[in-house]
Amino acid sequence: MAGRKSSKNGPKLPVQQLAILAVARFAEPLALTSVFPYLPEMIKSFGVDEKDVAKWAGLTGAIFSVSQSITAVPWGKASDRIGRKPIILIGLVSTMICFLAWGMSTSLSMAITVRAIMGGGNGNVGIIRTMVAELVPEKELQPRAFSIMPLVWSLGSVFGPAFGGFFARPAEHYPGLFGNIEFFKNYPFALPNLMACFVFFISFMTGLLFLEETLEGKRHRPDWGLALGEKLKRSFGRPSSRKHRHRRQSFVDDEASAPLLAPSGAYRPQHALPKAQAASYAEIFTNQTIINLVSYTFLALHSVAYDQVLPVFLNYPRQIPDGTNTHLPFRFSGGFGIGSNKIGTIYTIYGITCGIIQFFLFPLFCARFGVLNCYKAAAATFPIVYLLTPFTALIQHPTARYASLLAIMLVKGVAVIVAFPCTTIMLTNSASSVRILGTLNGFATSFSGIGRAVGPALTGAVMSVGVRHNMIIAPWWLLAAIAAVGAVPAWFIVEGEGPVREESEGEEEEEDEEDERGLVKVATEGEGEGGYGAVGGGRGESVGRG
């Protein structure tokens, strides 16, 4: 378990473990967003008619989310039983293999099948969120901690579209480098996926060697990956940080420091860990968790649908308004008429800006206005953004057209940056117990997966129908209506105090003391019960329950 830094000024973030989780998280947005710039061209390469591209692009994205939603709860329950780390590593390997196959897809049926397997083989979104919650129980630290993964998403969104936009069709775009390579002629969309798979491999190795388990009952089991990581650290002259963790302030490990084994391995824990009880549905689905799950599902539905239908809109041919093919403000069907290169550039600018906003502004917003108020403001912003997006295509001056599009995208980006961490914090704090976090986040991933499936599929189908009737606004206004409905639950959310951690009777705190031989002896002392995330000077006050 990661050692939590503490000082006289209060608890601090477990930076090292959060950084390792961030590395594991980085590969997924990079791989997902790398698809966006070239997906319309990839669908066309399978022989799909241009007016049906939006529909099939939406279904291709939907099948991923359907599979993910079906398997999210089993992955969450598995992480509650065997640990968070093994499930995260399995998800990384599965997705890496699937992306290799995705880049080599030669038919629409193959692409859809691979996407289905890819979604079902990865439950990391909810599990990583659970590990962050277990690492950072203090409410004053949560805005910063829970903003890290969306920040990583933003960073991945910078590199992902760059990979997809600049390296798709390499034999055509860069004939001097790749024009004589038959592989890239036969598989024009493989290169960005090969590059993404390399990042997946780095993420897997980092997690294997340095990520520590956070599930309470599995923290002290042997981990050969960590042991190998410690040997690598020593070989590079870095002392092991695990050997100096005598007193750690984490609600996951607040009874005792981890045993520092003597060379003989003779040390044995004095207290056996109680077996975790299975969470009941009544514990998981309280009024507030249900409201938060509904909010999260709607947010995933419309925000992901926007991201997936936008490249199709940008790739759709330009239309000059006149009296025959347009009847403003509702009837027109023009897009931006740009290819994967320019779409990748737009998304890269968008991702860089969002990353800066995420890192510097989000924690300030939450500290100034509160998590719930920030979420309400974001929820009210989405419908306006969706209503305005299609009208950017009507602007005839190129600079003004792209500037207006980027401005709207940035407003949407800020709203997403605020909304997702806020709803994650509120969902976590609505849980009644730490024991149910893994399963609850599994359900959150499952329900949001349904939203991510319905959103792209529905908007893609509506867009295909809309362009046939010169009404390209149809999917955007549908998203605006959905976002308006999804904003309603925000006004029924009550910020919770956070999950509590059950303690068995007689459970005692263990203090580390070193004798003259450098071995560790354990002295026990009583520990009071404090509030989850409370900021107190004593140990019991700061971490006792939570």
C-alpha positions as CSV (number, residue, x, y, z in Angstrom):
1,M,0.0,0.0,0.0
2,A,1.3,3.4,-0.8
3,G,2.8,5.4,2.0
4,R,0.7,8.4,2.7
5,K,2.8,11.5,3.4
6,S,1.7,13.5,6.4
7,S,3.0,16.6,8.0
8,K,2.1,19.0,10.7
9,N,0.1,20.9,8.2
10,G,-2.2,17.9,7.4
11,P,-2.3,15.0,5.1
12,K,-0.8,15.0,1.6
13,L,-1.5,13.2,-1.6
14,P,0.2,9.8,-2.1
15,V,1.9,11.2,-5.2
16,Q,3.9,8.2,-6.3
17,Q,1.0,5.7,-6.4
18,L,-1.3,8.2,-8.1
19,A,1.4,8.8,-10.7
20,I,1.6,5.1,-11.4
21,L,-2.2,4.9,-11.7
22,A,-2.0,7.9,-14.1
23,V,0.5,6.0,-16.3
24,A,-1.9,3.0,-16.3
25,R,-4.8,5.3,-17.2
26,F,-2.9,7.2,-19.9
27,A,-2.9,4.5,-22.5
28,E,-6.7,4.1,-22.7
29,P,-7.7,7.7,-23.6
30,L,-4.7,7.8,-26.0
31,A,-5.9,4.7,-27.8
32,L,-9.6,5.6,-27.7
33,T,-9.2,9.2,-29.0
34,S,-6.7,8.1,-31.7
35,V,-9.6,6.5,-33.5
36,F,-11.7,9.7,-33.8
37,P,-9.9,11.5,-36.6
38,Y,-9.7,8.5,-39.0
39,L,-12.9,6.6,-38.0
40,P,-15.1,8.2,-40.8
41,E,-12.4,7.3,-43.4
42,M,-12.0,3.8,-41.9
43,I,-15.7,3.2,-42.2
44,K,-15.7,4.4,-45.8
45,S,-12.8,2.1,-46.6
46,F,-15.1,-0.8,-45.8
47,G,-17.4,0.2,-48.6
48,V,-20.0,2.1,-46.5
49,D,-22.0,4.8,-48.2
50,E,-21.1,8.3,-47.0
51,K,-24.6,9.1,-45.8
52,D,-24.5,5.9,-43.6
53,V,-21.0,6.6,-42.1
54,A,-22.4,8.4,-39.1
55,K,-24.7,5.5,-38.3
56,W,-22.0,2.8,-38.5
57,A,-19.4,5.0,-36.7
58,G,-22.0,5.3,-33.9
59,L,-22.7,1.6,-33.8
60,T,-18.9,0.8,-33.8
61,G,-18.5,3.0,-30.7
62,A,-21.7,1.7,-29.1
63,I,-20.7,-2.0,-29.3
64,F,-17.6,-1.2,-27.3
65,S,-19.7,0.5,-24.5
66,V,-22.3,-2.3,-24.5
67,S,-19.6,-4.9,-23.9
68,Q,-18.0,-2.8,-21.3
69,S,-21.3,-2.2,-19.5
70,I,-22.0,-6.0,-19.5
71,T,-18.7,-6.9,-17.9
72,A,-18.0,-3.8,-15.7
73,V,-19.8,-5.2,-12.6
74,P,-18.1,-8.7,-12.8
75,W,-14.7,-6.9,-13.2
76,G,-15.6,-4.7,-10.2
77,K,-16.6,-7.7,-8.1
78,A,-13.5,-9.6,-9.2
79,S,-11.4,-6.7,-8.0
80,D,-13.1,-6.8,-4.6
81,R,-12.2,-10.5,-4.4
82,I,-8.7,-10.9,-5.9
83,G,-7.5,-7.3,-5.8
84,R,-7.4,-4.1,-7.9
85,K,-3.9,-4.6,-9.4
86,P,-4.4,-7.9,-11.1
87,I,-7.6,-6.7,-12.8
88,I,-5.9,-3.5,-14.0
89,L,-3.1,-5.5,-15.5
90,I,-5.4,-7.9,-17.3
91,G,-7.4,-5.0,-18.7
92,L,-4.2,-3.4,-20.1
93,V,-3.0,-6.6,-21.8
94,S,-6.5,-7.3,-23.2
95,T,-6.8,-3.8,-24.7
96,M,-3.3,-3.8,-26.1
97,I,-4.0,-7.1,-28.0
98,C,-7.3,-5.8,-29.3
99,F,-5.9,-2.6,-30.6
100,L,-3.4,-4.5,-32.7
101,A,-6.3,-6.4,-34.2
102,W,-8.4,-3.2,-34.6
103,G,-5.7,-1.5,-36.7
104,M,-5.6,-4.5,-39.0
105,S,-9.4,-4.7,-39.5
106,T,-10.3,-5.3,-43.2
107,S,-14.1,-5.3,-42.9
108,L,-16.9,-3.6,-40.9
109,S,-17.8,-6.9,-39.2
110,M,-14.2,-7.5,-38.1
111,A,-14.0,-4.0,-36.7
112,I,-17.2,-4.3,-34.8
113,T,-16.2,-7.7,-33.4
114,V,-12.8,-6.5,-32.2
115,R,-14.4,-3.4,-30.5
116,A,-16.9,-5.7,-28.7
117,I,-14.0,-7.9,-27.4
118,M,-12.0,-4.8,-26.5
119,G,-14.9,-3.3,-24.4
120,G,-15.6,-6.5,-22.6
121,G,-12.0,-7.2,-21.7
122,N,-11.3,-4.0,-19.8
123,G,-12.9,-2.8,-16.6
124,N,-10.2,-0.4,-15.5
125,V,-12.2,2.8,-15.5
126,G,-14.2,2.0,-12.3
127,I,-11.3,0.1,-10.7
128,I,-8.8,2.9,-11.0
129,R,-11.5,5.3,-9.7
130,T,-11.9,2.9,-6.7
131,M,-8.1,2.9,-6.1
132,V,-8.0,6.7,-6.1
133,A,-10.8,6.7,-3.5
134,E,-9.0,4.2,-1.4
135,L,-5.7,6.1,-1.6
136,V,-7.3,9.5,-0.8
137,P,-10.1,9.5,1.8
138,E,-9.6,13.1,2.9
139,K,-12.4,15.3,1.3
140,E,-10.1,18.4,1.2
141,L,-7.7,16.4,-1.1
142,Q,-10.3,14.8,-3.3
143,P,-10.7,17.6,-5.9
144,R,-7.0,17.4,-6.6
145,A,-6.8,13.6,-6.5
146,F,-10.0,13.0,-8.6
147,S,-8.9,15.6,-11.1
148,I,-5.7,13.7,-11.9
149,M,-7.3,11.0,-14.0
150,P,-9.4,13.4,-16.1
151,L,-6.2,15.4,-16.5
152,V,-4.5,12.2,-17.8
153,W,-7.5,11.7,-20.0
154,S,-6.9,15.2,-21.4
155,L,-3.2,14.5,-21.9
156,G,-4.1,11.2,-23.7
157,S,-6.5,13.2,-25.8
158,V,-3.6,15.4,-26.9
159,F,-1.5,12.5,-28.2
160,G,-4.3,10.2,-29.3
161,P,-5.7,12.4,-32.1
162,A,-2.2,13.3,-33.1
163,F,-1.4,9.6,-33.5
164,G,-4.7,8.9,-35.3
165,G,-4.7,12.1,-37.5
166,F,-1.1,12.2,-38.5
167,F,-0.2,8.5,-38.8
168,A,-3.4,7.0,-40.4
169,R,-2.8,6.1,-44.0
170,P,1.0,6.6,-43.7
171,A,1.8,5.2,-47.1
172,E,-0.4,7.9,-48.7
173,H,0.5,10.8,-46.4
174,Y,4.2,10.1,-46.0
175,P,5.2,8.2,-49.2
176,G,8.9,9.0,-48.6
177,L,8.9,7.1,-45.3
178,F,6.2,4.4,-45.7
179,G,5.3,4.3,-49.4
180,N,7.3,1.2,-50.1
181,I,6.1,-0.8,-47.0
182,E,3.4,-3.2,-48.1
183,F,2.1,-3.7,-44.6
184,F,0.9,-0.1,-44.3
185,K,-0.6,-0.3,-47.8
186,N,-2.6,-3.3,-46.8
187,Y,-3.4,-2.0,-43.3
188,P,-3.6,1.8,-43.6
189,F,-4.8,2.4,-40.1
190,A,-2.4,0.1,-38.3
191,L,0.4,2.6,-37.5
192,P,-1.4,4.7,-34.9
193,N,-2.5,1.5,-33.2
194,L,1.0,0.1,-33.1
195,M,2.2,3.3,-31.5
196,A,-0.6,3.1,-28.9
197,C,0.2,-0.5,-28.1
198,F,3.7,0.5,-27.2
199,V,2.3,2.9,-24.7
200,F,0.0,0.1,-23.3
201,F,3.1,-2.0,-22.8
202,I,4.9,0.7,-20.9
203,S,1.7,1.2,-18.8
204,F,1.5,-2.5,-18.1
205,M,5.2,-2.8,-17.0
206,T,4.9,0.3,-14.8
207,G,1.9,-1.2,-13.1
208,L,3.4,-4.6,-12.7
209,L,6.6,-3.4,-11.2
210,F,5.5,-0.4,-9.0
211,L,1.8,-0.4,-8.4
212,E,0.8,-1.4,-4.9
213,E,-2.4,-3.2,-4.0
214,T,-5.1,-1.1,-2.2
215,L,-7.7,-3.7,-1.4
216,E,-7.4,-4.2,2.3
217,G,-7.5,-8.0,2.5
218,K,-4.8,-8.4,-0.3
219,R,-2.3,-5.8,0.7
220,H,0.2,-8.1,2.4
221,R,0.2,-11.0,-0.1
222,P,3.5,-11.7,-1.9
223,D,3.9,-9.7,-5.1
224,W,6.7,-10.8,-7.3
225,G,6.2,-7.8,-9.6
226,L,6.8,-5.3,-6.7
227,A,9.8,-7.4,-5.6
228,L,11.3,-7.2,-9.0
229,G,10.6,-3.5,-9.1
230,E,12.4,-3.0,-5.8
231,K,15.4,-4.9,-7.2
232,L,15.4,-2.6,-10.2
233,K,15.3,0.5,-8.0
234,R,18.3,-0.8,-6.0
235,S,20.2,-1.6,-9.1
236,F,19.9,2.0,-10.2
237,G,21.0,3.2,-6.8
238,R,17.6,4.2,-5.5
239,P,16.8,3.1,-1.9
240,S,13.5,1.4,-1.5
241,S,10.8,3.7,-0.2
242,R,8.8,0.7,1.1
243,K,11.5,0.0,3.8
244,H,11.0,3.3,5.5
245,R,7.3,3.3,5.8
246,H,6.9,3.0,9.6
247,R,3.7,4.9,10.1
248,R,1.3,5.5,7.3
249,Q,-1.9,7.6,7.4
250,S,-4.2,5.9,5.0
251,F,-7.7,4.8,5.9
252,V,-7.0,1.6,4.0
253,D,-4.0,0.8,6.3
254,D,-4.5,2.9,9.4
255,E,-4.2,0.1,12.0
256,A,-0.6,-0.8,11.4
257,S,2.4,-0.2,9.3
258,A,3.2,-2.9,6.8
259,P,5.5,-5.5,8.3
260,L,9.2,-4.9,7.6
261,L,10.4,-8.5,7.3
262,A,13.7,-9.5,8.9
263,P,16.0,-11.5,6.7
264,S,14.7,-14.7,8.2
265,G,11.2,-13.8,7.3
266,A,10.2,-14.7,10.9
267,Y,7.8,-11.8,11.4
268,R,4.1,-12.7,11.5
269,P,1.2,-10.3,11.8
270,Q,-0.5,-10.3,15.2
271,H,-4.1,-9.9,13.8
272,A,-5.6,-11.7,11.0
273,L,-7.6,-9.6,8.6
274,P,-11.4,-10.2,8.8
275,K,-13.0,-11.7,5.7
276,A,-14.9,-9.0,3.7
277,Q,-18.6,-9.5,3.6
278,A,-20.4,-9.3,0.3
279,A,-22.2,-6.0,-0.3
280,S,-26.0,-6.2,-0.5
281,Y,-28.0,-4.3,-3.2
282,A,-29.6,-2.3,-0.4
283,E,-26.2,-1.0,0.7
284,I,-25.2,-0.2,-2.8
285,F,-28.4,1.4,-4.2
286,T,-29.3,4.1,-1.7
287,N,-31.4,7.2,-2.8
288,Q,-28.3,9.3,-3.3
289,T,-26.2,6.6,-5.1
290,I,-29.1,6.1,-7.5
291,I,-29.4,9.8,-8.2
292,N,-25.6,10.1,-8.7
293,L,-25.6,7.0,-11.0
294,V,-28.4,8.5,-13.1
295,S,-26.4,11.8,-13.4
296,Y,-23.2,10.0,-14.3
297,T,-25.0,7.9,-16.9
298,F,-26.6,10.9,-18.6
299,L,-23.3,12.7,-18.6
300,A,-21.5,9.8,-20.2
301,L,-24.3,9.4,-22.8
302,H,-24.3,12.9,-24.2
303,S,-20.6,13.9,-23.7
304,V,-19.2,10.7,-25.4
305,A,-21.8,10.9,-28.2
306,Y,-20.7,14.5,-28.9
307,D,-17.1,13.4,-29.2
308,Q,-17.9,10.5,-31.5
309,V,-20.3,12.4,-33.8
310,L,-18.1,15.5,-34.1
311,P,-15.4,13.9,-36.4
312,V,-18.2,12.7,-38.7
313,F,-19.6,16.2,-38.8
314,L,-16.1,17.7,-39.5
315,N,-15.5,15.1,-42.3
316,Y,-18.9,15.7,-43.9
317,P,-18.6,17.8,-47.1
318,R,-19.0,21.6,-47.0
319,Q,-22.3,23.2,-48.1
320,I,-22.7,26.8,-49.3
321,P,-26.1,28.0,-48.1
322,D,-28.5,29.1,-50.8
323,G,-32.2,29.2,-51.4
324,T,-32.5,25.7,-52.8
325,N,-30.7,23.4,-50.4
326,T,-31.0,25.3,-47.1
327,H,-33.9,26.8,-45.2
328,L,-32.3,28.4,-42.1
329,P,-32.2,28.1,-39.2
330,F,-33.1,24.4,-39.3
331,R,-32.6,22.9,-42.7
332,F,-29.0,22.5,-43.9
333,S,-26.6,19.6,-44.1
334,G,-23.1,21.0,-44.5
335,G,-20.1,20.0,-42.4
336,F,-16.4,21.2,-42.5
337,G,-15.2,18.9,-45.3
338,I,-11.8,18.2,-43.7
339,G,-9.8,15.0,-43.5
340,S,-8.1,13.1,-40.6
341,N,-5.0,15.3,-40.6
342,K,-6.9,18.5,-39.8
343,I,-9.3,16.7,-37.5
344,G,-6.3,15.5,-35.6
345,T,-4.9,19.0,-35.3
346,I,-8.1,20.4,-34.0
347,Y,-8.3,17.7,-31.3
348,T,-4.7,18.2,-30.4
349,I,-5.2,21.9,-29.8
350,Y,-8.4,21.0,-27.9
351,G,-6.6,18.5,-25.7
352,I,-3.7,20.7,-24.8
353,T,-6.0,23.5,-23.8
354,C,-8.2,21.3,-21.8
355,G,-5.2,19.8,-20.0
356,I,-4.0,23.2,-18.9
357,I,-7.5,24.1,-17.7
358,Q,-7.8,20.8,-15.9
359,F,-4.6,21.1,-13.9
360,F,-4.8,24.8,-12.9
361,L,-8.5,25.7,-12.8
362,F,-10.5,22.7,-11.7
363,P,-9.2,22.5,-8.1
364,L,-9.6,26.3,-7.8
365,F,-13.2,26.1,-9.0
366,C,-14.0,23.3,-6.5
367,A,-12.4,25.1,-3.6
368,R,-14.1,28.3,-4.4
369,F,-17.6,27.2,-5.3
370,G,-17.9,23.6,-4.0
371,V,-18.2,20.3,-5.9
372,L,-22.0,20.3,-6.2
373,N,-22.3,23.9,-7.5
374,C,-19.5,23.3,-10.0
375,Y,-21.4,20.2,-11.3
376,K,-24.7,22.1,-11.6
377,A,-23.0,24.9,-13.6
378,A,-21.4,22.3,-16.0
379,A,-24.7,20.4,-16.4
380,A,-26.5,23.6,-17.4
381,T,-23.8,24.4,-20.0
382,F,-24.0,21.3,-22.1
383,P,-27.3,21.9,-23.8
384,I,-26.2,25.4,-25.0
385,V,-23.0,24.0,-26.4
386,Y,-24.9,21.2,-28.3
387,L,-27.4,23.7,-29.7
388,L,-24.7,26.0,-31.2
389,T,-22.2,23.4,-32.6
390,P,-23.8,22.7,-36.0
391,F,-24.2,26.4,-36.9
392,T,-20.4,26.8,-37.0
393,A,-20.5,25.1,-40.4
394,L,-22.5,28.0,-41.8
395,I,-19.7,30.5,-41.2
396,Q,-18.1,31.1,-44.6
397,H,-14.8,32.7,-43.5
398,P,-12.4,29.9,-42.7
399,T,-10.6,31.5,-39.8
400,A,-13.9,32.6,-38.2
401,R,-15.3,29.1,-38.8
402,Y,-12.5,27.3,-37.1
403,A,-12.2,29.8,-34.3
404,S,-15.9,29.5,-33.4
405,L,-15.7,25.7,-33.5
406,L,-12.7,25.7,-31.2
407,A,-14.4,28.2,-28.8
408,I,-17.4,26.0,-28.5
409,M,-15.3,22.9,-28.1
410,L,-13.3,24.5,-25.3
411,V,-16.5,25.5,-23.5
412,K,-17.6,21.9,-23.8
413,G,-14.2,20.8,-22.7
414,V,-14.3,22.9,-19.5
415,A,-17.8,21.6,-18.7
416,V,-16.6,18.0,-19.1
417,I,-13.4,18.7,-17.1
418,V,-15.6,20.0,-14.2
419,A,-18.5,17.5,-14.5
420,F,-16.7,14.1,-14.6
421,P,-14.4,14.6,-11.5
422,C,-17.3,16.2,-9.6
423,T,-19.8,13.4,-10.3
424,T,-17.1,10.9,-9.4
425,I,-16.4,12.6,-6.1
426,M,-20.1,12.9,-5.3
427,L,-20.7,9.2,-6.2
428,T,-17.8,8.1,-4.0
429,N,-19.0,10.2,-1.1
430,S,-22.5,8.8,-1.5
431,A,-21.3,5.3,-0.7
432,S,-22.2,4.0,2.7
433,S,-19.0,1.9,3.2
434,V,-15.6,1.5,1.8
435,R,-16.4,-2.2,1.4
436,I,-18.8,-1.5,-1.5
437,L,-16.7,1.0,-3.5
438,G,-15.4,-1.6,-6.0
439,T,-18.8,-2.9,-6.7
440,L,-20.4,0.5,-6.8
441,N,-17.9,1.8,-9.2
442,G,-18.4,-1.4,-11.3
443,F,-22.1,-0.5,-11.5
444,A,-21.2,3.1,-12.4
445,T,-19.0,1.9,-15.2
446,S,-21.8,-0.5,-16.3
447,F,-24.5,2.1,-16.3
448,S,-22.3,4.7,-17.9
449,G,-21.4,2.1,-20.5
450,I,-25.0,1.8,-21.4
451,G,-25.1,5.6,-21.8
452,R,-21.9,5.5,-24.0
453,A,-23.5,2.8,-26.1
454,V,-26.9,4.5,-26.5
455,G,-25.5,8.0,-27.1
456,P,-23.2,7.3,-30.2
457,A,-25.6,4.7,-31.7
458,L,-28.6,7.0,-31.4
459,T,-26.9,10.2,-32.5
460,G,-25.2,8.4,-35.4
461,A,-28.5,7.0,-36.6
462,V,-30.2,10.4,-36.2
463,M,-27.4,12.1,-38.1
464,S,-27.7,9.7,-41.0
465,V,-31.4,10.4,-41.2
466,G,-30.9,14.1,-40.7
467,V,-28.4,14.6,-43.6
468,R,-30.8,12.8,-45.9
469,H,-33.4,15.5,-45.1
470,N,-30.9,18.5,-45.0
471,M,-31.2,18.6,-41.2
472,I,-27.7,18.1,-39.8
473,I,-28.8,19.9,-36.6
474,A,-30.9,16.8,-35.7
475,P,-28.3,14.9,-33.7
476,W,-27.0,18.0,-32.0
477,W,-30.4,19.2,-30.8
478,L,-31.2,15.7,-29.7
479,L,-28.1,15.8,-27.5
480,A,-29.2,19.2,-26.2
481,A,-32.5,17.7,-25.1
482,I,-30.8,14.7,-23.5
483,A,-28.4,17.0,-21.7
484,A,-31.2,19.1,-20.4
485,V,-33.0,16.1,-19.0
486,G,-29.7,14.8,-17.5
487,A,-29.2,18.1,-15.7
488,V,-32.3,17.7,-13.6
489,P,-31.0,15.2,-11.1
490,A,-28.1,17.6,-10.2
491,W,-30.6,19.6,-8.2
492,F,-31.6,16.6,-6.1
493,I,-28.0,15.6,-5.1
494,V,-26.9,16.0,-1.5
495,E,-23.2,15.9,-0.9
496,G,-22.3,13.0,1.3
497,E,-19.7,12.7,4.0
498,G,-18.0,9.8,2.3
499,P,-17.9,6.0,2.9
500,V,-17.0,4.7,6.4
501,R,-14.7,1.8,7.0
502,E,-16.0,-0.9,9.3
503,E,-13.7,-1.9,12.1
504,S,-13.9,-5.1,14.1
505,E,-13.9,-5.1,17.9
506,G,-10.5,-5.2,19.5
507,E,-8.8,-4.0,16.3
508,E,-5.7,-2.2,17.5
509,E,-3.1,0.2,16.0
510,E,0.4,-1.1,15.6
511,E,3.4,1.1,16.0
512,D,6.7,0.4,14.4
513,E,9.8,0.6,16.6
514,E,13.3,-0.5,15.5
515,D,15.6,-2.3,18.0
516,E,19.3,-2.2,18.0
517,R,19.5,-5.0,15.3
518,G,17.3,-3.0,12.9
519,L,14.4,-5.4,13.2
520,V,10.8,-4.2,13.6
521,K,8.8,-4.9,16.7
522,V,5.2,-4.0,17.0
523,A,3.6,-2.3,19.9
524,T,-0.2,-1.9,20.1
525,E,-2.2,0.9,21.4
526,G,-5.9,1.8,21.3
527,E,-7.2,4.0,18.6
528,G,-10.3,6.2,18.6
529,E,-12.8,6.4,15.8
530,G,-12.7,9.6,13.7
531,G,-14.7,10.9,10.8
532,Y,-14.0,10.0,7.2
533,G,-11.9,12.7,5.7
534,A,-11.8,14.8,8.8
535,V,-8.9,17.1,9.3
536,G,-7.7,16.7,12.8
537,G,-4.3,16.7,14.5
538,G,-4.6,13.2,16.0
539,R,-4.3,10.0,14.1
540,G,-7.8,8.8,15.0
541,E,-9.3,12.1,14.0
542,S,-7.8,12.2,10.5
543,V,-8.1,8.7,9.3
544,G,-10.0,6.6,11.9
545,R,-13.2,5.7,10.0
546,G,-12.5,6.5,6.4
